[in-house]
């Protein structure tokens, strides 16, 4: 398999070498085994290892010198040191030279498996950080380019003020407004930028799986737990963890998260001792947490712990000045990615995009520009917007039936025309309000602006028409 992990085993003891070769092969890795440091260095270009196990005591150049030369050639490859002595001075020197772990012989199979797991996951996280640097610069530029809207100016000011601290940040805003971009920007501007950035979507997993994902578990903690697994908090140690959609976390897990925030420690599933971590927490939500606290689905003490510094991201419809800048950004990005050459959008299309309601915010805009680039034209997106903005066709039975409307208003003296006119106006008004509420995804403040009435007046009319809260 081309994507099979390649392990280089360096040990002068044939018995240990054979044992390690068999053990590592059983884990599904491709193994190369050599007896000394010189041979290992010579074969690095051929073996191209993803992971190295290295004995400290070797003939010729010793393990520490071999480690130094490996790290010179392949600085990103993790090295697990093995020794029958484990002297403190040797361990310290090995770690200084870049060893990822140090195991004393004889070791348990589980110890080696855990060392491999830690080394490979740390390497993956390190690679992500490297990729993130380039991405974050681009995303930061995108964020900073988002116009002169006073709400976005406030967002940028908060990011600059808190980024280089360890303070907990809560990012709030509708889906698609760019909460992850803000989290990554805070991380990139912080003094932890060279450490791991670990993202966890709290809505993506059921609570029992989310707990093991966040905090890890010990061997035998539950059926199927055949070996210890480290959690995301441990991999984010000295770095940053981004908890997206924090409002979806089960209350029992919220208590465990609160302990991490308060004491910097937690216990793995099935674990007896606490694990200490130094991790900065950035959380995000698109829900009203105050309401969730009132409903009892979110712990009040956790809310106050998270709500130290809040970044409130405005929806795209409240910063329309950013739309032309974002369109240019996404157009350039996807032209390069898909090797296309879609020209700048026409003035008509740009005006349509600026006027559109954007229920999906920046994410929806990005997807629309991507679609235009891939298809090579603007027509499909303009048609999509036209369909979304068009009023829904009413069924014949939903049309205003004036005969039926006045049936209950006919009295012995004739027809009460004023009462019929008032009833017709009420029905028409209700339909218009309901349609505008649907278009604004039941954002009452925006609906009031569209209807050119006060917020209080809209609430009164909704109550009068029997239109309750939805969406």
C-alpha positions in Angstrom: 0.0 0.0 0.0 1.4 3.4 -1.0 0.0 5.1 2.1 1.2 2.4 4.5 3.2 3.8 7.4 6.9 3.0 7.1 8.9 2.2 10.3 12.7 1.9 10.6 13.9 -0.3 13.4 17.5 0.3 14.5 18.8 -2.3 17.1 22.0 -4.4 17.2 20.4 -7.2 19.2 19.1 -9.7 16.6 16.5 -11.1 19.0 15.1 -7.6 19.8 15.3 -6.6 16.2 13.3 -9.7 15.1 10.8 -9.2 17.9 10.2 -5.5 17.0 9.9 -6.4 13.3 7.2 -9.0 14.0 5.4 -6.7 16.5 5.4 -3.7 14.2 4.4 -5.8 11.2 1.4 -7.1 13.1 0.2 -3.5 13.6 0.0 -3.1 9.8 3.1 -1.1 9.3 5.8 -1.7 6.7 9.1 -2.4 8.6 12.8 -1.9 7.7 15.3 -3.3 10.3 19.0 -2.5 10.5 21.7 -3.4 13.0 23.6 -0.1 13.4 23.5 3.7 13.0 25.7 3.9 9.9 23.5 1.5 8.0 20.4 3.4 9.1 21.8 6.8 7.9 22.8 5.3 4.6 19.4 3.8 3.9 17.3 6.9 4.9 16.7 7.9 1.3 15.6 4.4 0.4 13.5 3.6 3.5 11.9 7.1 3.9 10.5 6.2 7.3 7.5 7.8 8.9 8.7 6.6 12.3 11.9 5.3 13.8 12.7 3.1 16.8 16.3 3.6 17.9 18.4 1.7 20.5 20.6 3.9 22.6 23.5 1.5 22.7 24.8 0.7 19.2 28.2 -0.4 17.8 30.0 2.3 15.9 28.1 5.6 16.2 25.9 5.4 19.3 22.2 6.0 19.4 22.4 9.7 20.4 24.7 10.5 17.5 22.4 8.5 15.2 19.4 10.4 16.5 21.2 13.7 15.8 22.0 12.8 12.2 18.5 11.5 11.6 17.0 14.7 12.9 19.4 16.7 10.7 18.2 14.8 7.6 14.5 14.2 8.6 13.5 16.7 11.3 9.8 15.9 11.0 10.1 12.1 11.6 9.4 11.0 15.2 12.0 8.8 16.9 11.2 6.5 19.8 14.3 5.7 21.8 14.8 2.3 23.4 17.2 1.5 26.2 18.0 -1.1 28.8 19.4 1.5 31.2 17.4 4.7 31.1 19.8 7.0 32.8 18.4 10.4 33.4 21.3 12.2 31.6 20.7 10.0 28.5 17.0 10.6 28.5 17.4 14.4 28.8 20.0 14.5 26.0 17.7 12.3 23.7 14.8 14.7 24.3 17.0 17.7 23.6 18.0 16.2 20.3 14.4 15.7 19.3 13.4 12.2 20.5 9.6 11.9 20.7 9.5 9.2 23.4 11.8 7.0 25.6 11.0 3.4 26.5 13.0 1.2 28.9 13.6 -2.4 27.9 11.9 -4.7 28.5 8.7 -2.9 27.6 5.1 -4.0 27.3 3.5 -4.3 23.8 0.9 -1.7 24.9 3.7 0.8 25.8 5.2 0.6 22.3 1.7 0.8 20.7 1.0 3.9 22.8 4.4 5.5 21.9 3.7 4.9 18.2 0.2 6.4 18.5 1.5 9.5 20.3 4.4 10.0 17.9 2.2 9.6 14.7 -0.6 11.8 16.0 1.9 14.5 17.1 3.4 14.4 13.7 0.0 14.7 12.0 -0.8 17.7 14.3 2.6 19.3 13.5 1.9 19.0 9.8 -1.5 20.5 10.3 0.1 23.5 12.1 2.5 24.0 9.1 -0.5 23.9 6.7 -2.4 26.1 9.0 0.2 28.8 8.9 -0.3 29.3 5.2 -4.1 29.0 5.5 -4.4 31.3 8.5 -2.4 34.0 6.7 -4.9 33.8 3.8 -7.9 33.6 6.1 -6.6 36.4 8.3 -6.3 38.6 5.2 -9.8 37.6 4.2 -11.1 38.5 7.6 -9.3 41.8 7.7 -10.6 42.6 4.2 -14.2 42.5 5.2 -14.9 46.2 4.8 -15.3 49.0 7.3 -18.4 47.9 9.0 -18.3 49.0 12.6 -19.2 45.5 13.9 -16.3 43.9 12.0 -14.0 46.7 13.2 -15.0 45.7 16.8 -14.3 42.0 16.0 -10.8 42.8 14.7 -10.1 44.9 17.7 -11.1 42.2 20.2 -9.0 39.6 18.3 -5.9 41.8 18.4 -6.4 42.5 22.1 -6.9 38.9 23.3 -4.9 36.8 20.8 -1.6 36.9 22.7 -3.2 35.9 26.0 -4.4 32.6 27.4 -7.9 33.9 28.0 -10.9 31.8 27.0 -12.7 33.1 24.0 -16.4 32.5 23.0 -17.3 33.2 19.4 -20.9 33.7 18.6 -22.7 34.0 15.3 -25.0 32.4 12.8 -23.9 29.3 10.8 -21.5 30.3 8.1 -20.4 33.6 9.5 -16.8 32.5 9.8 -16.4 31.5 13.5 -13.7 28.9 12.7 -11.8 31.6 10.7 -11.8 33.8 13.8 -10.7 30.9 16.0 -7.8 30.1 13.7 -6.8 33.8 13.5 -6.7 34.1 17.3 -4.5 31.0 17.3 -2.2 32.3 14.6 -1.7 35.6 16.3 -1.1 34.0 19.7 2.2 32.9 21.4 1.0 29.3 21.0 1.1 29.5 17.2 3.9 26.9 17.0 1.9 24.4 19.1 -1.0 22.2 18.1 -4.4 23.6 17.1 -7.0 20.9 17.6 -10.6 21.3 16.4 -13.5 19.3 17.8 -17.1 19.5 16.5 -19.2 18.8 19.5 -22.3 18.2 17.3 -20.7 15.6 15.1 -20.5 12.8 17.7 -23.0 11.3 20.3 -22.0 12.2 23.9 -20.4 8.9 24.8 -18.1 9.0 21.8 -17.4 12.7 22.2 -16.2 12.0 25.8 -13.6 9.5 24.7 -12.7 11.8 21.8 -12.0 14.7 24.1 -10.6 13.0 27.1 -9.4 9.6 25.9 -9.8 6.2 27.7 -7.8 3.6 29.4 -7.5 0.0 28.2 -10.5 -2.0 29.3 -12.6 1.1 30.1 -15.4 -0.4 28.0 -16.0 -3.2 25.5 -13.7 -2.8 22.6 -11.2 -0.6 24.5 -8.2 -2.8 23.8 -5.5 -0.2 24.4 -5.2 3.3 25.9 -6.3 6.2 23.7 -5.2 9.7 24.3 -7.9 12.4 24.0 -7.9 15.7 22.0 -7.1 17.7 25.2 -3.8 15.8 25.6 -2.9 16.4 22.0 -3.7 20.1 22.4 -1.4 20.3 25.5 0.5 23.6 25.4 -1.6 24.5 22.3 -5.2 25.5 21.6 -8.4 23.5 21.4 -11.4 24.8 19.4 -14.7 23.4 20.6 -17.2 24.1 17.7 -20.9 24.0 18.4 -20.3 23.9 22.2 -24.0 24.2 22.9 -24.6 20.7 21.6 -22.4 19.2 24.3 -24.3 16.9 26.8 -24.7 18.4 30.3 -22.7 15.4 31.8 -19.8 16.3 29.6 -20.2 20.0 30.3 -19.3 19.2 34.0 -16.0 17.5 32.9 -15.2 20.5 30.6 -15.8 22.8 33.5 -13.2 20.9 35.6 -10.6 21.4 32.8 -11.4 25.2 32.7 -11.2 25.5 36.4 -8.3 23.2 37.3 -6.6 22.3 34.1 -7.1 18.6 34.7 -9.4 15.7 33.9 -9.5 11.9 34.0 -9.6 9.5 31.0 -12.6 7.1 30.8 -11.7 4.3 33.1 -8.8 6.2 34.5 -8.0 6.5 38.2 -5.6 9.4 38.2 -6.0 12.9 36.8 -4.3 14.2 33.7 -3.0 17.8 33.8 -3.0 19.9 30.6 -2.2 23.4 29.7 -4.6 24.1 26.9 -6.2 27.3 25.7 -9.9 26.9 25.0 -11.8 28.7 22.2 -15.5 27.8 21.8 -18.1 28.7 19.2 -21.9 28.5 19.1 -24.7 29.6 16.8 -27.3 29.2 19.5 -28.6 31.5 22.2 -26.7 30.2 25.3 -28.6 32.4 27.7 -31.8 30.8 26.5 -30.1 27.3 26.8 -29.2 28.1 30.4 -32.8 29.0 31.1 -34.0 25.8 29.5 -31.6 23.8 31.6 -29.7 22.3 28.6 -26.5 24.3 29.3 -24.8 24.7 32.7 -24.8 28.3 34.0 -21.4 28.0 35.7 -19.9 26.7 32.4 -21.5 29.6 30.5 -19.9 32.1 32.8 -16.5 30.3 32.5 -16.7 30.4 28.7 -18.1 33.9 28.4 -15.0 35.7 29.5 -14.4 37.4 26.2 -17.1 37.2 23.5 -16.6 37.8 19.8 -20.0 38.5 18.2 -19.8 37.9 14.4 -22.5 39.8 12.5 -24.3 38.0 9.7 -23.3 38.9 6.1 -26.6 40.8 5.5 -25.5 43.2 8.1 -22.1 43.9 6.4 -22.9 44.0 2.8 -19.9 46.3 2.1 -17.8 43.1 2.5 -19.5 41.2 -0.3 -17.5 42.6 -3.3 -14.2 42.0 -1.4 -15.2 38.5 -0.5 -16.3 37.8 -4.0 -12.9 38.9 -5.4 -11.1 36.8 -2.7 -13.1 33.6 -3.5 -13.0 34.2 -7.2 -9.2 34.3 -7.1 -9.0 31.3 -4.7 -11.1 29.0 -6.8 -9.7 30.1 -10.2 -6.3 29.1 -8.9 -7.6 25.9 -7.2 -9.5 24.6 -10.3 -7.2 26.2 -12.9 -10.0 28.3 -14.3 -10.1 31.9 -15.5 -13.6 33.2 -14.8 -13.4 37.0 -15.2 -14.6 39.5 -12.6 -18.4 39.3 -12.1 -20.6 41.6 -14.1 -22.0 44.7 -12.3 -25.5 43.2 -12.5 -24.4 39.9 -10.8 -22.5 41.8 -8.2 -25.5 44.0 -7.4 -27.7 40.9 -7.1 -25.2 39.4 -4.7 -25.1 42.6 -2.6 -28.9 42.7 -2.4 -29.4 39.0 -1.7 -30.5 38.0 1.8 -27.7 35.4 2.5 -29.3 33.1 5.0 -26.2 30.9 4.8 -23.8 33.8 5.3 -20.2 33.8 4.1 -20.2 30.0 3.6 -23.2 30.3 1.2 -21.4 33.1 -0.7 -18.2 31.0 -1.0 -20.2 28.0 -2.3 -21.9 30.2 -4.9 -18.7 31.7 -6.2 -17.1 28.2 -6.3 -20.0 27.0 -8.4 -19.7 29.9 -10.8 -16.0 29.2 -11.2 -16.5 25.4 -11.8 -19.4 26.0 -14.3 -17.7 28.9 -16.0 -20.7 31.3 -15.9 -22.9 33.3 -13.6 -26.3 32.1 -14.9 -27.0 29.2 -12.5 -26.3 31.2 -9.4 -28.5 34.1 -10.6 -31.3 31.6 -11.3 -30.9 30.1 -7.8 -31.1 33.5 -6.2 -34.2 34.4 -8.2 -35.9 31.2 -7.1 -35.0 31.8 -3.5 -36.2 35.4 -3.6 -39.4 34.6 -5.5 -42.6 34.5 -3.4 -43.9 31.0 -3.0 -46.8 30.2 -5.3 -50.0 29.9 -3.4 -52.3 27.0 -3.8 -55.7 27.9 -5.2 -57.4 27.1 -1.9 -55.0 29.5 -0.1 -56.1 32.5 -2.3 -58.3 35.0 -0.6 -61.9 33.9 -0.9 -64.0 37.0 -0.4 -67.3 35.2 -0.5 -66.2 32.9 2.4 -64.6 35.8 4.1 -67.8 37.7 4.4 -70.1 34.8 5.1 -69.9 35.2 8.8 -70.1 39.0 8.6 -73.5 39.2 6.8 -76.3 40.4 9.2 -79.9 41.0 8.8 -79.5 44.5 7.5 -77.0 43.4 4.7 -73.2 43.1 4.4 -70.8 44.8 6.8 -68.4 46.1 4.2 -66.0 47.7 6.7 -65.7 44.5 8.7 -65.0 42.5 5.5 -62.3 45.1 4.4 -60.7 44.9 7.9 -60.8 41.1 7.8 -59.3 41.0 4.3 -56.5 43.4 5.4 -55.8 41.2 8.4 -55.4 38.1 6.2 -53.3 39.8 3.7 -51.1 41.4 6.4 -50.6 38.0 8.1 -49.5 36.4 4.8 -47.0 39.2 4.1 -45.6 39.1 7.6 -45.3 35.3 7.5 -43.5 35.4 4.1 -41.0 38.1 5.2 -40.3 36.1 8.4 -39.6 33.0 6.3 -37.3 35.0 4.0 -35.4 36.3 7.1 -35.3 32.8 8.7 -37.6 34.3 11.4 -35.2 37.0 12.3 -37.8 39.4 13.7 -35.5 42.5 13.9 -34.6 42.2 10.2 -38.2 41.4 9.3 -39.4 44.6 11.0 -36.8 46.6 9.0 -38.0 45.0 5.7 -41.6 45.7 6.6 -40.7 49.3 7.7 -42.4 49.0 11.0 -41.0 49.1 14.6 -39.8 45.9 16.3 -42.6 46.3 18.9 -45.2 46.8 16.2 -44.1 43.6 14.5 -44.3 41.6 17.8 -47.8 42.9 18.4 -48.9 42.0 14.8 -47.4 38.6 15.1 -49.2 37.9 18.3 -52.5 39.3 16.8 -52.1 37.0 13.8 -51.1 34.0 15.8 -47.6 33.8 14.4 -45.5 32.2 17.1 -41.6 32.0 17.3 -40.1 29.5 14.8 -36.8 28.7 13.1 
